[in-house]
Amino acid sequence: MLSTTSSLALAIAIYLPIQHVLRHRRERQTARKYGHKSRKDLARMTMDEAGEIMRELIELEMTDAFNISLGYGFLQTLAFPESSALLVHTKQIHNPLQSSKRLFDTSVLMTEIVSFTPSSPRFRQAVSRINYLHSRYGDRITNSQLIYVLGVFACNPQIWAERWEWRSMNELEVAALGTFWMGVGRMMRIDMREIKGCGKDDPRYLGRVWSSSSTTSEPENEINNHDQDQDQDEPKDDNNNNPPSWADGLDWMIDMRAYMDLHESEYLGRSEDTDALVEETFRMMLDPLPRWIRGWVRKVAAVGFEERFRRASGVPTPPRSIERFVTYSRLFTKYFRLYLGLPRPAFLTHRAIPSHPDPITKRYSPGAYEAYPYYVKPTFWKRYNPVALLRWVSGGDRPGDKPEKYQPEGYKIEELGPPRWMGKGLEWMEADVMRGMQVVPDGGTCPFGFGD
């Protein structure tokens, strides 16, 4: 009969090889499914395939990297004086209702985009809603700003996976991000000639712009004033008649990461508007927490910022003890998952929004919420679970509270955005969906068939 020590050693010897196979099985299955044997295979990837690969990463493989990158990415885009001045000018931070709703609606729209394949109606409707909201500001939003924000959503998950996930993304997965978001950029009419060649011959993604002589020239129209509520008759035509081409999504990602570095070195800076926006955003994120823990959580959050973003956004450098705590905690999590933890099973798929609307209201209701219960259906569990009760005791709101603010009946994609544009732009969006189908005809189409 085996001793306790021998039994334990035998169990470990059996478990570790099984764990290793299971932990990496999904990655190998994905490579076989999409026929990835060499770099040339990446050029044949379609947008739907890219979306499926990315969704598996979000829901099963690297949930933390995508969730963290979304939160930090939102703060990251505020650290530019020109962008923050626009938000301050449009009163996006002075009204608590507008500021919190803007944050949540942005998150919902991006979640709609990444949760469904590009050939699905919900994906195309979400992209068109973003296009409509951007059109309300006319040329106040520059092409370079749109490129950078697109890069944040495309590149940040890879960056955070490199830093904190149990493994980095492989070539196929990075190419999927590039293929997917490049297609989204084209549907958003973003002129991407500025980024072509930024990462040329530089493996660190720090190239120089050698093909950025052209910029987007928007035609004058009646909606350039952001206070004007009238709908535009139809979406503007795509002015990029000769879009650049890349070998594959990986090639695009290299150029995009280099462009982001160049953009940050030129435009990143501190201003009163930037400080106000970052402070208001932190307030919104921390308000639902007990007062006694808010300061500590804010210091923990500051660890995730690079030093240049701390300086630009006025975020103090956290104490060394906090940095060590966060670093060691993430390292422990990383190596535990890599060498001991089993992969997330399919029945625990992390899905932030439902696949189907409520059969009665025809609206969508998120399954969970972080700070504010926007659009969350007030079921018994969602109102009285321990986390909801803790938020309530701390002065926060639960699902069902303040229905005129949080709209517990759910949301429709065409209603997302500032209250004054709620439900507006339906005809505009329908025309934009048709235009998007011409730019990216089918999610099953490889986007690298377009361009010169």
Legacy VTK file of the C-alpha trace (Angstrom):
# vtk DataFile Version 3.0
C-alpha trace
ASCII
DATASET POLYDATA
POINTS 452 float
0.000 0.000 0.000
1.356 3.414 -0.949
2.204 5.885 1.773
0.562 9.316 1.874
3.679 10.918 0.419
3.892 8.385 -2.398
0.193 8.776 -3.191
0.555 12.538 -3.333
3.607 12.290 -5.583
1.771 9.876 -7.886
-1.262 12.187 -8.056
0.966 15.139 -8.954
2.822 13.084 -11.558
-0.495 12.160 -13.192
-2.112 15.605 -12.846
0.660 17.814 -14.246
0.881 16.236 -17.734
-2.917 16.167 -17.994
-3.105 19.801 -16.904
-0.487 20.817 -19.473
-2.360 19.100 -22.305
-5.710 20.579 -21.282
-4.305 24.054 -20.682
-2.890 24.330 -24.215
-5.481 22.186 -26.006
-7.746 25.073 -27.030
-4.823 26.986 -28.545
-3.793 23.964 -30.631
-7.380 23.244 -31.679
-7.800 26.806 -32.921
-4.629 26.579 -35.013
-5.850 23.329 -36.613
-9.375 24.644 -37.158
-8.218 27.675 -39.122
-5.409 25.909 -40.950
-2.576 27.958 -39.515
0.667 26.269 -40.521
2.737 29.222 -41.715
2.682 33.011 -41.997
1.167 32.918 -45.496
-1.985 31.285 -44.105
-2.789 34.476 -42.178
-3.536 36.398 -45.379
-6.545 34.152 -46.054
-8.244 34.868 -42.732
-11.763 36.273 -43.070
-13.343 38.807 -40.724
-15.784 36.213 -39.389
-12.920 33.834 -38.627
-11.028 36.641 -36.922
-14.101 37.473 -34.861
-14.529 33.851 -33.789
-10.883 33.588 -32.712
-11.107 36.851 -30.793
-14.380 35.916 -29.109
-12.863 32.663 -27.853
-10.010 34.673 -26.332
-12.469 37.067 -24.679
-14.874 34.476 -23.333
-12.550 31.594 -22.431
-8.806 32.032 -22.843
-7.863 35.604 -21.856
-10.880 37.209 -20.234
-8.755 39.280 -17.841
-6.587 40.790 -20.587
-9.604 42.024 -22.540
-11.510 43.326 -19.515
-8.492 45.154 -18.112
-7.505 46.562 -21.487
-11.004 47.990 -22.001
-10.953 49.838 -18.672
-7.432 51.179 -19.021
-7.971 51.908 -22.689
-10.853 54.221 -21.865
-8.673 56.150 -19.401
-5.779 56.082 -21.852
-7.764 57.963 -24.500
-8.442 60.782 -22.019
-4.749 61.655 -21.624
-4.663 63.822 -24.750
-5.500 67.538 -24.361
-7.228 67.819 -27.735
-9.546 64.878 -27.068
-10.281 65.863 -23.471
-11.063 69.443 -24.521
-13.809 68.151 -26.835
-15.422 66.130 -24.045
-15.268 69.066 -21.640
-16.660 71.442 -24.260
-19.618 69.140 -24.903
-20.310 68.970 -21.145
-19.631 65.232 -21.006
-18.135 65.423 -17.486
-20.089 68.133 -15.700
-23.322 66.138 -15.690
-22.935 62.933 -13.611
-25.771 61.267 -15.534
-24.172 61.966 -18.910
-20.648 61.037 -17.820
-21.584 57.668 -16.303
-23.977 56.836 -19.151
-21.345 57.763 -21.743
-18.864 55.399 -20.108
-21.341 52.538 -19.957
-22.798 53.064 -23.433
-19.293 53.069 -24.909
-18.617 49.776 -23.154
-21.902 48.287 -24.407
-21.262 49.295 -28.022
-17.747 47.861 -28.008
-19.025 44.675 -26.358
-21.678 44.358 -29.077
-18.959 44.642 -31.720
-16.619 42.015 -30.261
-19.373 39.589 -29.218
-20.785 38.927 -32.679
-19.307 38.037 -36.036
-19.010 40.850 -38.617
-21.674 39.259 -40.813
-24.256 39.487 -38.011
-26.848 42.303 -37.940
-25.944 43.291 -34.363
-22.293 43.835 -35.253
-23.154 46.026 -38.226
-25.791 47.927 -36.268
-23.325 48.654 -33.435
-20.686 49.950 -35.861
-23.302 52.122 -37.552
-24.440 53.518 -34.196
-20.859 54.541 -33.437
-20.596 56.133 -36.871
-23.818 58.046 -36.284
-22.694 59.370 -32.894
-19.329 60.406 -34.325
-21.071 62.174 -37.201
-22.808 64.482 -34.716
-19.415 66.057 -33.990
-18.389 66.558 -37.610
-14.716 67.408 -38.018
-14.215 68.006 -34.285
-12.961 64.414 -34.136
-9.833 64.104 -36.268
-8.761 61.106 -38.303
-5.628 60.639 -36.180
-7.768 60.502 -33.025
-9.980 57.827 -34.570
-6.929 55.809 -35.610
-5.519 55.957 -32.096
-8.769 54.861 -30.445
-9.045 52.023 -32.961
-5.489 51.047 -32.032
-6.354 51.032 -28.338
-9.065 48.425 -28.862
-6.943 46.421 -31.312
-3.544 46.435 -29.606
-4.182 46.807 -25.882
-5.464 43.239 -25.361
-2.224 41.903 -26.848
-0.162 44.291 -24.704
-1.967 43.273 -21.521
-1.710 39.590 -22.404
2.061 40.037 -22.708
2.183 41.680 -19.296
-0.247 39.753 -17.132
-1.863 36.757 -18.818
-0.761 33.158 -18.402
0.620 33.220 -21.953
1.164 35.749 -24.724
-0.976 35.699 -27.833
0.393 33.653 -30.689
0.817 34.775 -34.287
-2.629 33.563 -35.345
-4.377 35.385 -32.498
-2.555 38.672 -33.082
-3.400 38.434 -36.783
-7.049 37.859 -35.847
-7.085 41.082 -33.836
-5.556 42.940 -36.762
-7.898 41.448 -39.355
-10.966 42.178 -37.252
-10.165 45.748 -36.240
-8.834 46.749 -39.642
-12.214 45.757 -41.062
-13.977 47.745 -38.343
-11.806 50.756 -39.188
-12.818 50.574 -42.827
-16.488 50.380 -41.874
-15.944 53.478 -39.721
-14.459 55.334 -42.730
-11.119 55.782 -40.991
-8.368 56.733 -43.427
-5.554 54.384 -42.426
-2.918 55.666 -44.827
-1.302 57.423 -41.856
-0.252 54.162 -40.234
1.086 52.402 -43.339
4.764 51.601 -42.837
5.046 52.888 -39.259
6.560 49.601 -38.075
8.717 49.019 -41.146
11.897 47.060 -40.358
11.533 47.583 -36.606
10.593 44.554 -34.498
9.882 46.820 -31.510
7.006 48.493 -33.366
8.854 51.824 -33.286
9.186 52.781 -36.915
8.813 56.128 -38.614
5.917 57.291 -40.739
7.039 57.050 -44.348
3.605 57.134 -45.977
1.513 59.750 -44.215
1.390 62.596 -46.679
-2.353 62.381 -47.116
-5.014 63.200 -44.575
-8.744 62.835 -44.517
-10.683 65.818 -45.807
-14.270 65.792 -44.595
-16.871 67.613 -46.717
-18.795 70.392 -45.056
-22.255 69.391 -43.910
-25.037 70.706 -41.788
-24.175 68.685 -38.675
-20.683 69.958 -37.919
-22.146 71.802 -34.933
-22.318 69.213 -32.157
-25.374 70.884 -30.640
-27.465 70.287 -33.761
-29.934 67.430 -33.370
-31.195 67.147 -36.948
-30.276 63.914 -38.698
-27.988 63.907 -41.687
-29.808 62.660 -44.814
-27.286 59.896 -45.363
-23.791 58.884 -44.224
-20.862 60.661 -45.801
-19.099 58.891 -48.624
-15.795 57.238 -47.882
-13.105 59.675 -49.018
-10.367 57.083 -48.896
-10.609 56.005 -52.543
-7.220 54.316 -52.547
-6.914 52.504 -49.203
-3.557 50.999 -48.261
-3.090 47.253 -48.135
-1.246 45.000 -45.721
-0.017 41.456 -46.127
-2.201 40.224 -43.259
-3.576 41.191 -39.869
-0.204 40.731 -38.183
1.358 43.189 -40.610
-1.395 45.699 -39.784
-0.899 45.232 -36.037
2.829 45.954 -36.302
2.131 49.240 -38.069
-0.663 50.136 -35.656
1.433 49.584 -32.534
4.177 51.741 -34.011
1.667 54.438 -34.921
0.330 54.490 -31.359
3.835 55.101 -29.998
4.344 57.931 -32.466
0.951 59.450 -31.667
1.630 59.314 -27.930
5.053 60.914 -28.254
3.534 63.803 -30.222
0.166 64.441 -28.554
0.264 62.976 -25.043
0.239 65.763 -22.466
-1.312 67.139 -19.328
-3.967 69.846 -19.204
-6.734 71.040 -16.899
-9.275 69.250 -19.079
-7.315 66.002 -18.908
-7.041 66.208 -15.118
-10.774 66.909 -14.810
-11.751 64.004 -17.058
-9.494 61.460 -15.381
-10.606 62.586 -11.922
-14.281 62.323 -12.871
-13.753 58.886 -14.410
-12.010 57.601 -11.286
-14.841 59.026 -9.182
-17.425 57.147 -11.247
-15.500 53.890 -11.002
-14.871 54.161 -7.258
-18.211 55.571 -6.064
-19.907 52.168 -5.659
-17.102 50.977 -3.343
-16.974 51.562 0.437
-15.250 54.853 1.230
-12.548 53.214 3.331
-11.214 51.178 0.387
-11.432 53.721 -2.445
-7.991 55.241 -1.864
-6.312 51.839 -1.820
-8.130 50.668 -4.975
-7.107 53.861 -6.757
-3.455 53.214 -5.920
-3.795 49.640 -7.170
-5.311 50.916 -10.415
-2.417 53.361 -10.851
0.010 50.431 -11.095
-1.405 49.565 -14.505
-0.457 52.930 -16.000
2.871 53.481 -17.679
4.778 56.403 -16.181
4.149 58.660 -19.185
0.394 58.192 -18.820
0.579 58.928 -15.113
2.315 62.218 -15.842
-0.133 63.119 -18.615
-3.248 62.294 -16.614
-2.126 63.522 -13.206
-2.262 60.068 -11.611
0.229 59.854 -8.708
2.866 57.143 -8.779
1.687 54.408 -6.387
3.813 53.400 -3.384
6.392 50.709 -3.996
4.568 48.412 -1.583
1.410 48.607 -3.712
3.401 48.001 -6.908
5.011 44.916 -5.385
1.657 43.629 -4.129
0.036 43.946 -7.561
3.062 42.556 -9.409
3.436 39.515 -7.171
-0.323 38.875 -7.185
-0.425 38.876 -10.980
2.681 36.704 -11.222
1.144 34.195 -8.819
-2.080 34.132 -10.849
-0.164 33.845 -14.110
1.994 30.898 -13.101
-0.770 29.151 -11.188
-2.917 29.160 -14.317
-0.017 28.137 -16.525
1.297 25.224 -14.465
-1.576 24.173 -12.174
-4.898 25.667 -13.228
-7.331 24.030 -15.614
-8.784 26.031 -18.515
-12.158 27.702 -18.205
-14.804 25.146 -19.278
-17.253 26.091 -22.000
-20.233 26.108 -19.616
-18.544 28.967 -17.701
-18.187 31.095 -20.826
-17.863 34.753 -19.882
-20.582 36.530 -21.858
-21.250 40.153 -20.936
-24.412 40.636 -23.013
-27.220 38.253 -24.009
-27.395 36.680 -27.436
-31.130 37.302 -27.744
-33.414 40.142 -26.636
-36.180 39.844 -24.088
-39.096 38.160 -25.905
-41.562 40.764 -24.609
-39.669 44.072 -24.593
-37.293 43.194 -27.472
-34.526 44.847 -25.463
-31.163 43.593 -24.228
-30.220 43.414 -20.573
-26.588 42.862 -19.440
-26.007 39.937 -17.152
-23.690 41.880 -14.838
-22.430 45.370 -14.158
-19.301 46.931 -12.682
-20.264 50.261 -11.131
-23.705 51.436 -12.238
-26.669 49.127 -13.021
-27.535 50.586 -16.416
-30.050 48.452 -18.345
-29.823 45.599 -15.777
-33.079 43.754 -15.162
-33.845 43.898 -11.398
-34.281 40.213 -10.590
-34.310 39.102 -6.955
-30.753 37.751 -7.157
-29.353 40.837 -8.852
-30.845 43.086 -6.178
-30.040 40.996 -3.130
-26.823 39.114 -3.887
-23.911 39.892 -1.498
-22.114 42.230 -3.921
-25.281 44.230 -4.614
-26.003 44.523 -0.893
-22.441 45.671 -0.214
-22.820 48.375 -2.861
-26.147 49.403 -1.354
-24.679 49.645 2.150
-21.844 51.747 0.707
-24.313 54.170 -0.842
-24.333 52.688 -4.335
-27.314 51.807 -6.490
-28.718 48.371 -7.222
-30.688 47.114 -10.233
-34.174 48.578 -9.956
-33.065 51.762 -8.187
-33.677 55.075 -9.985
-35.394 53.528 -13.028
-35.564 56.880 -14.836
-31.752 56.956 -14.795
-30.710 53.320 -15.219
-33.480 52.148 -17.584
-33.912 48.605 -16.167
-36.133 47.660 -19.107
-32.928 47.212 -21.142
-31.440 48.852 -24.197
-31.718 48.905 -27.953
-28.590 49.591 -29.976
-30.198 52.519 -31.801
-30.908 54.221 -28.455
-27.367 54.148 -27.082
-25.570 57.447 -26.695
-26.300 60.885 -25.178
-29.941 61.302 -24.059
-30.700 63.951 -26.698
-29.834 61.474 -29.471
-31.692 58.546 -27.946
-33.670 56.775 -30.648
-32.499 59.158 -33.357
-30.620 58.308 -36.523
-32.478 55.143 -37.562
-32.607 56.033 -41.260
-29.012 57.261 -41.116
-27.907 53.964 -39.575
-29.795 51.897 -42.157
-28.001 53.746 -44.943
-24.694 53.330 -43.121
-25.220 49.574 -42.759
-25.700 49.335 -46.518
-22.570 51.396 -47.108
-20.639 49.173 -44.692
-21.715 46.097 -46.653
-20.116 47.648 -49.728
-16.845 48.391 -47.909
-16.720 44.968 -46.214
-19.226 42.960 -48.313
-19.319 39.853 -46.190
-17.832 38.772 -42.880
-16.725 35.673 -44.716
-14.598 37.797 -47.025
-10.888 38.257 -46.451
-10.316 42.033 -45.982
-6.857 41.793 -47.525
-8.515 41.406 -50.875
-9.246 45.135 -50.735
-6.837 47.991 -51.276
-4.072 48.520 -53.750
LINES 1 453
452 0 1 2 3 4 5 6 7 8 9 10 11 12 13 14 15 16 17 18 19 20 21 22 23 24 25 26 27 28 29 30 31 32 33 34 35 36 37 38 39 40 41 42 43 44 45 46 47 48 49 50 51 52 53 54 55 56 57 58 59 60 61 62 63 64 65 66 67 68 69 70 71 72 73 74 75 76 77 78 79 80 81 82 83 84 85 86 87 88 89 90 91 92 93 94 95 96 97 98 99 100 101 102 103 104 105 106 107 108 109 110 111 112 113 114 115 116 117 118 119 120 121 122 123 124 125 126 127 128 129 130 131 132 133 134 135 136 137 138 139 140 141 142 143 144 145 146 147 148 149 150 151 152 153 154 155 156 157 158 159 160 161 162 163 164 165 166 167 168 169 170 171 172 173 174 175 176 177 178 179 180 181 182 183 184 185 186 187 188 189 190 191 192 193 194 195 196 197 198 199 200 201 202 203 204 205 206 207 208 209 210 211 212 213 214 215 216 217 218 219 220 221 222 223 224 225 226 227 228 229 230 231 232 233 234 235 236 237 238 239 240 241 242 243 244 245 246 247 248 249 250 251 252 253 254 255 256 257 258 259 260 261 262 263 264 265 266 267 268 269 270 271 272 273 274 275 276 277 278 279 280 281 282 283 284 285 286 287 288 289 290 291 292 293 294 295 296 297 298 299 300 301 302 303 304 305 306 307 308 309 310 311 312 313 314 315 316 317 318 319 320 321 322 323 324 325 326 327 328 329 330 331 332 333 334 335 336 337 338 339 340 341 342 343 344 345 346 347 348 349 350 351 352 353 354 355 356 357 358 359 360 361 362 363 364 365 366 367 368 369 370 371 372 373 374 375 376 377 378 379 380 381 382 383 384 385 386 387 388 389 390 391 392 393 394 395 396 397 398 399 400 401 402 403 404 405 406 407 408 409 410 411 412 413 414 415 416 417 418 419 420 421 422 423 424 425 426 427 428 429 430 431 432 433 434 435 436 437 438 439 440 441 442 443 444 445 446 447 448 449 450 451
